[in-house]
Structure formats: structure tokens, C-alpha cells
């Protein structure tokens, strides 16, 4: 879809990752204003992670593994409910900023098979975009035809949206400046990789690690694999930026030069 951008707000940025179910309202409010400032004449679908809301319960009940024991049904319901609480907070802040945001959580009608979305009705989202709304989706608990239930990450939701809607760009916002040669929070001399393509993807993947936080959907390595595969499949440019830094999300949406990693397979 011409001019369409998919933009993710990482859960580690919009929640206090050390405290269960604590949203960073000030950060969400700032990001809402950045999106509003940059969204003139642009079509945007926003997605956000669950951070300390969904991941804690999802890990406790192993919800991403499916209906594996007698506690799985309750675990899935509790996880979906707490993820919806954060989703409502994000929608509240965006509506308060004057953005006409509409909710499109995957749990409403998406179906997965072995954790991959196989069906999700795109007609309502397309209609919302045509009429000037900002669709908002999220990482969510979804029904799975093989596992019974699972977790669909924001990246998985974006994968399906990318396949069906062909956006021009995908922005993955988190709490690091991009992809580094090693984990910058553990290795002091780790260097930022500003551009990743076919010539350096293997080296970049070897340096990218798994999440050091509670995260059932993986860390930087899984996000890089996702971004590279999407770029390769659909010729979509992806960009990883640090949305904890004011102005970075706005610059990425406006396609201004900003610190981060661009993935173009």
C-alpha cells in the first residue's frame, strides 16, 4: 500500500520492565505526540509489545506453547486480559493526543497455526486506513489450530500485515539504538551496525543475542531475523530505532536521517 508505514512501540519502552503491569504513561504520551506530528499525509498502522504486562504471565503459564496442562486455559485468559489492559492504556494516550486510533488486536479474529498467523480479516483495517483512522494492534494471545492457543508477537502481526498490505517501511522501536556487534548493555566496545544487507547479515546475527529480560517472543536476534526475512520476501525497508530517545520515532516516520539500523535485504 503506497505510503503505508508499520511502526512498533516496544514493550521495554512503554512499560517498566522491572515492575509487572506498570505502564510508562509519560513515554506513551510523548510517542503519541511524535506520531501525531509526523503522521500528516501518511498512513500508519501502530503496533506495540506487552512488556511487563503480558510477558510475565505468558512465561509463567507457558502460553506460547499452547494448551499443555490444566492451567493453560486460565493462563491464556489472564495473559490476554492483562495484555488488553496495556492496549487500552496506549489507545487512551493516543486518543487524548487527538489521534483517531482504532483497536485491532489479533485476538479479535486472527487464527494461527503453529504460531504463524494463517487468517486475519484485513477488510476492516483497510477500511479504517482509507477513512483516516490510525489502526492499533499489539502482541496478543490468539487461538491456534494446532496448539489450541499461543502468543502472536507484534512482529508476527506485522509479518501478516506486510504480506497482505505491502507497506513501504516497517519501524521497530525499542530501548536500544539498533543492532550492535554485541549486546551493548553487556559489552562496552560493541559497535552499532548502521545498515544490514545480504553481505553482513550472518555477522550481525552472530552478534545479536536473546533478550536479557522477561520476553517470550525473543530478543534482538529474533527481531533481526524477522526484519531481514520480511525485507527479503517483500522488498520492504525496515528500521530499528531507540524510541526512548525523544524525536527518534518522529524522524523515522518522516524518513529523516536518525541513529539506528536500516535493514534492506
Secondary structure, DSSP 8 states (H G I E B T S, - for coil): -TTEEEEEE-HHHHB-TTSTT-B-HHHHHHHHHHHHHH-TT-EEEEEE--HHHHHHHHHHHTGGG-S-STTHHHHHHHHHHHHHHHHHHHHHHHHHTT--EEE--GGGT-EEETTEEEE---HHHHHHHHTT-EEEEE-EEEEETTTEEEEE-HHHHHHHHHHHH--SEEEEEESSSSEESS-TTT-TT--EE-EE-TTTHHHHHHH----SSS-TT--HHHHHHHHHHHHHHH--EEEEEETTSTTHHHHHHTT---SSEEE--
